[in-house]
């Protein structure tokens, strides 16, 4: 049963949508400001430190909870439709994941569209991962993670590393990821009125400025169209009300058919990236705890 807190959040999201600009125009500056404002609503589940670090010329931040085990490292790629999101907007989410996993988390401030369209973001993700390895951190101690667009980048990172014969991380955690940028699976129709977070018109505009002339079916931008053999274990979490739900389900099915170990969790009645509201939603806390359990099981294999 969906919690009363989730119902209250739905009312808030409905009111926010009712009074928002309903045109299809994409104002990137406003989108960025809106992401920063919404994420400030939610607080961390515990204490952690955060320290800025330069990563191959990119801005990043180490997020370290008090009980972090030094051998556990996570590379976290934030969401924001490839044109929004930042270290500041995602510090709480990444921090909550760090707390649950007892891991050090490197939160990357990768380049955004339209100033930096594809392939800038994935190039930055690759550079950050290679930087971790250059610090002497074994690939087996690293887990890739990301939310929404960051989940897409996390999967693309795995594919790039596999194809270039580079050491793969031990696993990947993808929260409400976007594995298929064609936006053509059934839930883009069936959940059109249920998803109160994503606006399909603005998402399509976001893709236009990110992809430019790249075909959304290109495996370099849509992992669902790639060969998936040889990837490490995956945790995929998605809400049943999300526009992205069937994209994630279809990706999970294809990955399993390719021999990949996939843990797929479809959370009933949840909105896109409900994890952000973990301090308010019991389902958010439960989902973050599930991430911790998955990561614990992964590290038990490599310790």
Buried (B, 14 or more C-beta within 10 A) or exposed (E): EBBEBBEEBBEEBEEEEEEEEEEEEBEBEEBBEBBBEBBEEBEBBEEBEBEEEEBEEBBBBBBBBEEBBEBBBBBBBBBBBBBBBBBBBBBBBBBBBBBBBBBBBBBBBBBBBBEBBBBBBBBBBBBBBBBBBEEEBBBBBBBBBBBBBBBBBBBBBBBBBBEEEBEBBBBBBBBBBBBBBBBEBEBBEEBEEBBBBBBBEBBBBBBBBBBEEBEBEEBBBBBBBBEBEBBBBBBBBBBBBBBBBBBBBBBBEBBBEBEBEBBBBBBEBBBBBBBBBBBBBEBBBBBBBBBBEBBEEBBEEEE
